């Protein structure tokens, strides 16, 4: 869970940094949002697959860690 929260926090910081830099550069907020989403409009199919796979790896890894911890706790209490 700590890893997931850390990833979300870093994502939030990255997005806010990009928005602040664009605003300080003189762009309007609407143009800033377009600049933020532009990389996702030019992504090709292979890149979408890699993005989804990376997200799935992170999520599945967290699920396995939780399951392993539950199994270890049940063994320890017996």
Secondary structure, 3 states (H helix, E strand, C coil): CHHHHHHHHHHHHHHHHHHHHHHHCCCCHHHHHHHHHHHHHCCCHHHHHHHHHHHHHHHHHHHHHHHHHHHHHHHHHC
